[in-house]
Amino acid sequence: MGKPYYCHTKLGVAMVKLGWSVQDLAFESKVNPRYIGYYLKGEKAMNPDHLRTISDALNVDPHNVFQTVKEMEQISPHADHARARKSGLELQPAP
């Protein structure tokens, strides 16, 4: 089990729903954990290659993990796991 992370992004919510850590996602997607950390904190927009491999690893539609720069500017970096679980974001399986 990896260390806890803020899940105020769509990616974080998807990971919490699966019970995955950053290391779990890095292993499954072959994306460097440093980049996953950037995406979880909303510090960087996900590049298309990472978006595809991460959404495939999570088995969700890419729209469920992608956020625009404008959306990321509006997120709260102080969200926690409980708030993410209560958010009710419905994740759709990848087609």
C-alpha positions as CSV (number, residue, x, y, z in Angstrom):
1,M,0.0,0.0,0.0
2,G,1.4,3.3,-1.1
3,K,1.2,6.6,0.8
4,P,-2.1,8.4,0.8
5,Y,-2.7,11.1,-1.8
6,Y,-5.2,13.8,-2.4
7,C,-7.9,12.7,-4.8
8,H,-9.4,16.0,-5.8
9,T,-9.0,15.2,-9.5
10,K,-11.0,12.8,-11.6
11,L,-8.0,10.5,-11.7
12,G,-7.8,10.5,-7.9
13,V,-11.5,9.6,-7.6
14,A,-11.1,6.7,-10.1
15,M,-8.1,5.4,-8.2
16,V,-9.9,5.6,-4.8
17,K,-12.9,3.7,-6.3
18,L,-10.5,0.8,-7.2
19,G,-8.4,1.1,-4.1
20,W,-5.2,1.7,-6.1
21,S,-2.1,3.5,-5.0
22,V,0.2,5.6,-7.2
23,Q,2.5,2.6,-7.4
24,D,-0.3,0.3,-8.5
25,L,-1.3,2.6,-11.3
26,A,2.3,3.2,-12.3
27,F,2.9,-0.6,-12.5
28,E,-0.3,-1.3,-14.5
29,S,0.0,1.7,-16.9
30,K,3.8,1.8,-17.2
31,V,3.6,5.6,-16.5
32,N,6.3,7.0,-14.2
33,P,4.9,7.6,-10.7
34,R,6.2,11.1,-10.7
35,Y,3.8,12.0,-13.6
36,I,0.9,10.3,-11.9
37,G,1.7,12.5,-8.9
38,Y,1.6,15.6,-11.0
39,Y,-1.8,14.5,-12.5
40,L,-3.2,13.7,-9.1
41,K,-2.3,17.1,-7.7
42,G,-3.6,18.9,-10.8
43,E,-0.1,20.3,-11.5
44,K,0.1,19.2,-15.1
45,A,-2.4,18.3,-17.8
46,M,-2.2,14.7,-18.9
47,N,-0.6,14.1,-22.2
48,P,-2.6,12.0,-24.7
49,D,-0.3,8.9,-24.5
50,H,-0.6,8.9,-20.7
51,L,-4.3,9.5,-20.9
52,R,-4.8,6.5,-23.1
53,T,-2.6,4.1,-21.0
54,I,-3.9,5.3,-17.7
55,S,-7.6,5.0,-18.7
56,D,-6.9,1.6,-20.2
57,A,-5.2,0.4,-17.0
58,L,-8.1,1.7,-14.9
59,N,-10.6,0.3,-17.4
60,V,-12.6,3.6,-17.6
61,D,-13.5,6.0,-20.4
62,P,-10.8,8.6,-20.9
63,H,-13.3,11.3,-20.1
64,N,-13.5,10.0,-16.6
65,V,-9.9,10.8,-15.9
66,F,-9.1,13.8,-18.2
67,Q,-9.5,17.3,-16.9
68,T,-9.0,20.5,-18.8
69,V,-6.6,23.2,-17.5
70,K,-9.6,25.4,-16.7
71,E,-11.2,22.5,-14.7
72,M,-7.9,22.0,-12.9
73,E,-7.7,25.7,-11.9
74,Q,-11.0,25.3,-10.1
75,I,-10.3,22.2,-8.1
76,S,-9.5,22.3,-4.4
77,P,-6.1,20.8,-3.5
78,H,-7.4,20.1,0.0
79,A,-9.9,17.4,-0.9
80,D,-9.6,14.1,0.8
81,H,-10.6,10.5,0.2
82,A,-13.9,10.8,2.1
83,R,-15.0,13.7,0.0
84,A,-14.1,11.9,-3.2
85,R,-16.1,8.9,-2.2
86,K,-19.1,11.1,-1.5
87,S,-18.7,13.0,-4.9
88,G,-20.8,10.4,-6.7
89,L,-18.7,10.5,-9.8
90,E,-20.0,7.6,-11.9
91,L,-17.2,5.9,-13.8
92,Q,-18.1,4.3,-17.1
93,P,-16.2,1.2,-18.2
94,A,-14.1,1.7,-21.3
95,P,-15.9,0.6,-24.5
